[in-house]
Amino acid sequence: MRILLAVDESNHSSVAAHALEHFAPPKELIMLHVIDTPQFACPTTGPKIPQELATTLEQSMKGKGELLLERVISTLPSHTGPVTRKLESGSPTEVILATAERIKADLIVMGARGIGQIPDPALGSVSYRVMTHACCPTLVVKSSMNQLQHVLLPIENQQDADAVIAFFVKKPFRNSVKVTLLRVIPFSEPIWPVGAMVPESFREEVIAGAEKLTNDVALQLSALGHKAKIVTVMGAPSISILEETSAINPDLIVIGSQQRRGVSRFLLGSVCHRVAHQAPCSVLLLR
């Protein structure tokens, strides 16, 4: 895989770099640090002084950026191989997204600096905005991943299943993992108008369809060398995922994101949004 590792001066970047220990040696590893130079506005003194200040500051930040890249590289696992370093200027979110698209990254890896229980997705951190907009799977590392043995994998629909298999076929992990496939039957949510009756035949059809879908994914994951088991619960998807996370304490949550168009493509679905912010472990969002 081609991996883009986005780093900054926070300790979260070192944690994200260490997480690569659990991933297969990448075809190419690109380490990116983005310098976000402040813009000066001094209309009464003319453009010369602000430009000189900006140039001096940018040069200083570039020097610190080079040292940062060197420091993070020294912490990388030995099996990651050669690293391509990139030092860019601009908006961190925009540069990370543009770089991922330009190099056709298979995975973006970054620390979870600033991600918390944020009620409005527009107010999220760089990590969350990258996760929201990225053209490829994104791993947000929330805390030290001392191991990667157990993955929680919620499956909602065929699109999720296709994304999961497409990702696992690339053999992203260094070792095989135990996968808990979580099948949530969302009948506790008001998916019908108030007062409407949900036909029993429809319930049975939904349950049968979900069972077939997760069984198919489990078989394919087993064929790829992973141990897969299925857990079925009934309830609100986001709550059920977080409750299962608390119950089994996985090393990683891998969750699919609905492909969106128009304005809605700039927002994660409510389930992904809540899991990304509230799950205690790292989250890998698939596309």
C-alpha positions as a Markdown table, in Angstrom:
| # | Residue | x | y | z |
|---|---|---|---|---|
| 1 | Met | 0.0 | 0.0 | 0.0 |
| 2 | Arg | 1.0 | 3.6 | -0.5 |
| 3 | Ile | 0.7 | 5.3 | 3.0 |
| 4 | Leu | 0.6 | 9.0 | 3.7 |
| 5 | Leu | 1.7 | 9.8 | 7.3 |
| 6 | Ala | 0.7 | 13.3 | 8.2 |
| 7 | Val | 2.7 | 14.7 | 11.2 |
| 8 | Asp | 2.8 | 17.8 | 13.3 |
| 9 | Glu | 4.7 | 18.9 | 16.4 |
| 10 | Ser | 2.4 | 17.1 | 18.9 |
| 11 | Asn | 3.1 | 13.8 | 20.6 |
| 12 | His | 0.1 | 12.4 | 18.7 |
| 13 | Ser | 2.3 | 12.2 | 15.6 |
| 14 | Ser | 4.8 | 9.9 | 17.3 |
| 15 | Val | 2.0 | 7.7 | 18.5 |
| 16 | Ala | 0.7 | 7.5 | 14.9 |
| 17 | Ala | 4.1 | 6.7 | 13.6 |
| 18 | His | 4.5 | 3.9 | 16.1 |
| 19 | Ala | 1.1 | 2.4 | 14.9 |
| 20 | Leu | 2.8 | 1.6 | 11.6 |
| 21 | Glu | 4.5 | -1.3 | 13.5 |
| 22 | His | 1.3 | -3.2 | 13.0 |
| 23 | Phe | 0.9 | -2.6 | 9.3 |
| 24 | Ala | 2.5 | -4.5 | 6.5 |
| 25 | Pro | 5.6 | -2.9 | 4.9 |
| 26 | Pro | 4.2 | -0.2 | 2.6 |
| 27 | Lys | 4.9 | 0.0 | -1.1 |
| 28 | Glu | 5.7 | 3.6 | -0.4 |
| 29 | Leu | 5.6 | 5.7 | 2.8 |
| 30 | Ile | 5.3 | 9.5 | 2.4 |
| 31 | Met | 5.7 | 11.6 | 5.5 |
| 32 | Leu | 4.1 | 15.0 | 5.3 |
| 33 | His | 4.4 | 18.1 | 7.5 |
| 34 | Val | 2.4 | 21.2 | 6.6 |
| 35 | Ile | 3.6 | 24.6 | 7.7 |
| 36 | Asp | 0.6 | 26.9 | 8.4 |
| 37 | Thr | 2.2 | 30.3 | 8.2 |
| 38 | Pro | 0.1 | 33.1 | 9.7 |
| 39 | Gln | -1.1 | 35.8 | 7.4 |
| 40 | Phe | -0.1 | 39.4 | 8.3 |
| 41 | Ala | -2.3 | 42.3 | 7.5 |
| 42 | Cys | -0.8 | 45.8 | 8.1 |
| 43 | Pro | -2.5 | 48.1 | 5.5 |
| 44 | Thr | -1.0 | 51.3 | 7.0 |
| 45 | Thr | 2.6 | 50.3 | 6.7 |
| 46 | Gly | 2.5 | 48.8 | 3.2 |
| 47 | Pro | 3.2 | 45.3 | 2.1 |
| 48 | Lys | 7.0 | 45.2 | 2.5 |
| 49 | Ile | 7.2 | 44.8 | 6.3 |
| 50 | Pro | 4.5 | 42.1 | 6.6 |
| 51 | Gln | 6.1 | 40.2 | 3.7 |
| 52 | Glu | 9.5 | 40.3 | 5.4 |
| 53 | Leu | 8.0 | 39.1 | 8.7 |
| 54 | Ala | 6.1 | 36.3 | 6.9 |
| 55 | Thr | 9.3 | 35.2 | 5.0 |
| 56 | Thr | 11.4 | 35.2 | 8.2 |
| 57 | Leu | 8.7 | 33.3 | 10.1 |
| 58 | Glu | 8.3 | 30.8 | 7.3 |
| 59 | Gln | 12.0 | 30.1 | 7.1 |
| 60 | Ser | 12.1 | 29.5 | 10.8 |
| 61 | Met | 9.1 | 27.2 | 10.6 |
| 62 | Lys | 10.6 | 25.3 | 7.8 |
| 63 | Gly | 13.8 | 24.7 | 9.8 |
| 64 | Lys | 11.7 | 23.4 | 12.7 |
| 65 | Gly | 9.7 | 21.3 | 10.2 |
| 66 | Glu | 12.8 | 19.6 | 8.9 |
| 67 | Leu | 13.9 | 18.7 | 12.4 |
| 68 | Leu | 10.4 | 17.4 | 13.2 |
| 69 | Leu | 10.5 | 15.1 | 10.1 |
| 70 | Glu | 13.9 | 13.8 | 11.1 |
| 71 | Arg | 12.8 | 13.1 | 14.6 |
| 72 | Val | 9.6 | 11.3 | 13.6 |
| 73 | Ile | 11.5 | 9.2 | 11.0 |
| 74 | Ser | 13.9 | 8.1 | 13.8 |
| 75 | Thr | 10.9 | 6.6 | 15.6 |
| 76 | Leu | 9.5 | 4.6 | 12.7 |
| 77 | Pro | 9.5 | 0.8 | 12.8 |
| 78 | Ser | 12.5 | -0.6 | 10.9 |
| 79 | His | 10.3 | -2.6 | 8.4 |
| 80 | Thr | 8.7 | 0.5 | 6.9 |
| 81 | Gly | 11.6 | 1.0 | 4.6 |
| 82 | Pro | 12.6 | 4.2 | 2.8 |
| 83 | Val | 10.6 | 7.3 | 3.5 |
| 84 | Thr | 9.8 | 10.2 | 1.2 |
| 85 | Arg | 9.7 | 13.4 | 3.2 |
| 86 | Lys | 7.5 | 16.3 | 2.2 |
| 87 | Leu | 7.5 | 19.8 | 3.8 |
| 88 | Glu | 4.7 | 22.0 | 2.4 |
| 89 | Ser | 3.1 | 25.3 | 3.3 |
| 90 | Gly | -0.6 | 26.1 | 3.4 |
| 91 | Ser | -3.8 | 25.0 | 5.2 |
| 92 | Pro | -3.0 | 21.6 | 6.8 |
| 93 | Thr | -6.3 | 20.1 | 5.9 |
| 94 | Glu | -6.2 | 21.2 | 2.3 |
| 95 | Val | -2.6 | 20.2 | 1.7 |
| 96 | Ile | -3.1 | 16.7 | 3.3 |
| 97 | Leu | -6.1 | 16.1 | 1.2 |
| 98 | Ala | -4.6 | 17.3 | -2.0 |
| 99 | Thr | -1.4 | 15.3 | -1.4 |
| 100 | Ala | -3.4 | 12.1 | -0.7 |
| 101 | Glu | -5.3 | 12.6 | -3.9 |
| 102 | Arg | -2.2 | 13.4 | -6.0 |
| 103 | Ile | -0.1 | 10.4 | -4.8 |
| 104 | Lys | -3.2 | 8.1 | -4.9 |
| 105 | Ala | -2.7 | 7.1 | -1.3 |
| 106 | Asp | -4.3 | 3.9 | -0.1 |
| 107 | Leu | -4.3 | 5.0 | 3.5 |
| 108 | Ile | -3.8 | 8.3 | 5.4 |
| 109 | Val | -2.4 | 7.9 | 9.0 |
| 110 | Met | -2.5 | 10.7 | 11.5 |
| 111 | Gly | -2.7 | 11.4 | 15.2 |
| 112 | Ala | -6.0 | 12.4 | 16.8 |
| 113 | Arg | -4.9 | 15.8 | 18.0 |
| 114 | Gly | -8.0 | 17.8 | 19.0 |
| 115 | Ile | -10.6 | 15.1 | 18.4 |
| 116 | Gly | -13.0 | 15.0 | 21.2 |
| 117 | Gln | -16.7 | 15.0 | 21.8 |
| 118 | Ile | -17.4 | 17.8 | 19.4 |
| 119 | Pro | -21.2 | 18.4 | 18.7 |
| 120 | Asp | -20.7 | 20.1 | 15.4 |
| 121 | Pro | -18.6 | 18.4 | 12.7 |
| 122 | Ala | -17.7 | 21.9 | 11.2 |
| 123 | Leu | -15.8 | 22.6 | 14.5 |
| 124 | Gly | -13.7 | 19.5 | 14.3 |
| 125 | Ser | -9.9 | 19.2 | 14.3 |
| 126 | Val | -7.6 | 18.8 | 11.3 |
| 127 | Ser | -7.8 | 15.0 | 11.9 |
| 128 | Tyr | -11.6 | 15.0 | 11.8 |
| 129 | Arg | -11.8 | 17.3 | 8.7 |
| 130 | Val | -9.3 | 15.0 | 6.9 |
| 131 | Met | -11.3 | 12.0 | 7.9 |
| 132 | Thr | -14.5 | 13.7 | 6.6 |
| 133 | His | -13.1 | 14.8 | 3.2 |
| 134 | Ala | -10.5 | 12.2 | 2.4 |
| 135 | Cys | -10.6 | 10.2 | -0.9 |
| 136 | Cys | -9.1 | 7.1 | 0.7 |
| 137 | Pro | -9.3 | 5.2 | 4.0 |
| 138 | Thr | -8.1 | 7.2 | 7.0 |
| 139 | Leu | -6.6 | 5.9 | 10.3 |
| 140 | Val | -6.9 | 8.3 | 13.2 |
| 141 | Val | -4.6 | 7.0 | 16.0 |
| 142 | Lys | -6.0 | 8.1 | 19.4 |
| 143 | Ser | -3.6 | 6.4 | 21.8 |
| 144 | Ser | -0.6 | 4.1 | 21.7 |
| 145 | Met | -1.4 | 0.9 | 19.8 |
| 146 | Asn | 0.7 | -1.5 | 21.7 |
| 147 | Gln | -0.9 | -4.3 | 19.7 |
| 148 | Leu | -3.3 | -4.9 | 16.8 |
| 149 | Gln | -4.9 | -8.2 | 17.5 |
| 150 | His | -8.6 | -7.5 | 17.7 |
| 151 | Val | -10.7 | -5.4 | 15.3 |
| 152 | Leu | -14.3 | -4.3 | 15.7 |
| 153 | Leu | -16.0 | -4.1 | 12.3 |
| 154 | Pro | -19.6 | -2.8 | 12.1 |
| 155 | Ile | -21.3 | -3.7 | 8.9 |
| 156 | Glu | -24.4 | -1.8 | 7.8 |
| 157 | Asn | -24.9 | -2.6 | 4.1 |
| 158 | Gln | -23.4 | -4.0 | 0.9 |
| 159 | Gln | -21.4 | -0.9 | 0.4 |
| 160 | Asp | -19.7 | -1.3 | 3.8 |
| 161 | Ala | -19.0 | -5.0 | 3.0 |
| 162 | Asp | -17.4 | -4.1 | -0.4 |
| 163 | Ala | -15.2 | -1.5 | 1.2 |
| 164 | Val | -14.1 | -3.9 | 3.9 |
| 165 | Ile | -13.1 | -6.6 | 1.6 |
| 166 | Ala | -11.4 | -4.3 | -0.8 |
| 167 | Phe | -9.3 | -3.0 | 2.1 |
| 168 | Phe | -8.5 | -6.4 | 3.6 |
| 169 | Val | -7.6 | -7.8 | 0.2 |
| 170 | Lys | -4.6 | -5.4 | 0.2 |
| 171 | Lys | -3.3 | -7.2 | 3.3 |
| 172 | Pro | -2.8 | -4.0 | 5.2 |
| 173 | Phe | -1.9 | -5.6 | 8.6 |
| 174 | Arg | 1.4 | -7.1 | 9.4 |
| 175 | Asn | -0.3 | -10.1 | 11.1 |
| 176 | Ser | -3.7 | -11.7 | 10.9 |
| 177 | Val | -6.3 | -10.3 | 13.3 |
| 178 | Lys | -9.4 | -11.4 | 15.1 |
| 179 | Val | -12.4 | -9.6 | 13.7 |
| 180 | Thr | -15.7 | -9.1 | 15.5 |
| 181 | Leu | -18.3 | -8.4 | 12.9 |
| 182 | Leu | -21.0 | -6.3 | 14.5 |
| 183 | Arg | -24.4 | -6.6 | 12.9 |
| 184 | Val | -26.9 | -4.0 | 14.3 |
| 185 | Ile | -30.6 | -4.4 | 13.6 |
| 186 | Pro | -31.8 | -0.8 | 14.1 |
| 187 | Phe | -35.5 | -1.4 | 15.0 |
| 188 | Ser | -35.2 | 0.6 | 18.1 |
| 189 | Glu | -34.9 | 3.7 | 16.0 |
| 190 | Pro | -37.9 | 5.4 | 14.4 |
| 191 | Ile | -37.3 | 4.3 | 10.9 |
| 192 | Trp | -41.0 | 4.4 | 10.2 |
| 193 | Pro | -43.4 | 7.3 | 10.7 |
| 194 | Val | -44.8 | 7.6 | 14.2 |
| 195 | Gly | -47.7 | 5.3 | 14.7 |
| 196 | Ala | -46.8 | 3.1 | 11.7 |
| 197 | Met | -46.6 | -0.7 | 12.2 |
| 198 | Val | -43.5 | -2.5 | 11.0 |
| 199 | Pro | -44.7 | -5.7 | 9.3 |
| 200 | Glu | -43.2 | -8.8 | 10.8 |
| 201 | Ser | -42.4 | -10.1 | 7.3 |
| 202 | Phe | -40.3 | -6.9 | 6.8 |
| 203 | Arg | -38.4 | -7.5 | 10.0 |
| 204 | Glu | -37.6 | -11.0 | 9.0 |
| 205 | Glu | -36.4 | -9.9 | 5.6 |
| 206 | Val | -34.1 | -7.3 | 7.1 |
| 207 | Ile | -32.7 | -9.7 | 9.6 |
| 208 | Ala | -32.2 | -12.4 | 7.0 |
| 209 | Gly | -30.5 | -9.9 | 4.7 |
| 210 | Ala | -28.1 | -8.7 | 7.4 |
| 211 | Glu | -27.3 | -12.2 | 8.4 |
| 212 | Lys | -26.4 | -13.2 | 4.8 |
| 213 | Leu | -24.3 | -10.0 | 4.4 |
| 214 | Thr | -22.2 | -10.5 | 7.5 |
| 215 | Asn | -21.8 | -14.3 | 6.9 |
| 216 | Asp | -20.4 | -13.5 | 3.5 |
| 217 | Val | -18.0 | -11.0 | 4.9 |
| 218 | Ala | -16.9 | -13.4 | 7.6 |
| 219 | Leu | -16.2 | -16.1 | 5.0 |
| 220 | Gln | -14.1 | -13.8 | 2.9 |
| 221 | Leu | -12.1 | -12.6 | 5.9 |
| 222 | Ser | -11.5 | -16.1 | 7.0 |
| 223 | Ala | -10.3 | -16.9 | 3.5 |
| 224 | Leu | -7.8 | -14.1 | 3.8 |
| 225 | Gly | -6.4 | -15.6 | 7.0 |
| 226 | His | -8.3 | -13.7 | 9.7 |
| 227 | Lys | -10.5 | -15.1 | 12.5 |
| 228 | Ala | -14.0 | -13.7 | 12.2 |
| 229 | Lys | -17.0 | -14.0 | 14.5 |
| 230 | Ile | -20.4 | -12.3 | 14.2 |
| 231 | Val | -22.2 | -10.5 | 17.0 |
| 232 | Thr | -25.8 | -9.4 | 16.4 |
| 233 | Val | -27.5 | -6.7 | 18.5 |
| 234 | Met | -30.7 | -4.7 | 18.1 |
| 235 | Gly | -30.6 | -1.0 | 18.8 |
| 236 | Ala | -29.4 | 2.4 | 17.7 |
| 237 | Pro | -26.2 | 1.8 | 15.5 |
| 238 | Ser | -23.9 | 4.4 | 17.1 |
| 239 | Ile | -24.9 | 3.5 | 20.6 |
| 240 | Ser | -24.6 | -0.2 | 19.9 |
| 241 | Ile | -21.1 | 0.2 | 18.4 |
| 242 | Leu | -19.9 | 2.2 | 21.4 |
| 243 | Glu | -21.4 | -0.3 | 23.8 |
| 244 | Glu | -19.7 | -3.2 | 22.0 |
| 245 | Thr | -16.4 | -1.3 | 22.0 |
| 246 | Ser | -16.7 | -1.0 | 25.8 |
| 247 | Ala | -17.6 | -4.6 | 26.1 |
| 248 | Ile | -14.8 | -6.2 | 24.0 |
| 249 | Asn | -12.1 | -3.4 | 24.2 |
| 250 | Pro | -10.8 | -3.8 | 20.6 |
| 251 | Asp | -7.5 | -2.4 | 19.4 |
| 252 | Leu | -9.1 | -0.8 | 16.4 |
| 253 | Ile | -12.5 | 0.1 | 15.0 |
| 254 | Val | -12.8 | -0.2 | 11.2 |
| 255 | Ile | -16.0 | 1.4 | 10.0 |
| 256 | Gly | -17.4 | 2.2 | 6.6 |
| 257 | Ser | -18.5 | 5.7 | 5.4 |
| 258 | Gln | -21.4 | 6.2 | 3.1 |
| 259 | Gln | -20.3 | 7.8 | -0.2 |
| 260 | Arg | -22.1 | 11.1 | -0.4 |
| 261 | Arg | -22.6 | 13.7 | -3.1 |
| 262 | Gly | -23.1 | 17.5 | -3.2 |
| 263 | Val | -23.0 | 19.4 | 0.1 |
| 264 | Ser | -23.6 | 16.2 | 2.2 |
| 265 | Arg | -20.3 | 14.7 | 1.1 |
| 266 | Phe | -18.6 | 17.2 | 3.4 |
| 267 | Leu | -20.2 | 15.7 | 6.5 |
| 268 | Leu | -19.8 | 12.2 | 8.0 |
| 269 | Gly | -22.9 | 10.3 | 8.8 |
| 270 | Ser | -24.1 | 10.6 | 12.4 |
| 271 | Val | -22.9 | 7.1 | 13.2 |
| 272 | Cys | -19.4 | 7.6 | 11.9 |
| 273 | His | -19.3 | 11.1 | 13.5 |
| 274 | Arg | -20.2 | 9.8 | 17.0 |
| 275 | Val | -17.9 | 6.8 | 16.8 |
| 276 | Ala | -15.0 | 8.8 | 15.6 |
| 277 | His | -15.3 | 11.3 | 18.5 |
| 278 | Gln | -16.4 | 9.0 | 21.3 |
| 279 | Ala | -14.6 | 5.7 | 20.8 |
| 280 | Pro | -11.6 | 5.3 | 23.2 |
| 281 | Cys | -9.6 | 3.4 | 20.6 |
| 282 | Ser | -8.2 | 4.3 | 17.2 |
| 283 | Val | -10.6 | 4.5 | 14.3 |
| 284 | Leu | -10.1 | 3.5 | 10.6 |
| 285 | Leu | -12.7 | 5.0 | 8.3 |
| 286 | Leu | -13.1 | 3.1 | 5.0 |
| 287 | Arg | -14.2 | 4.5 | 1.6 |
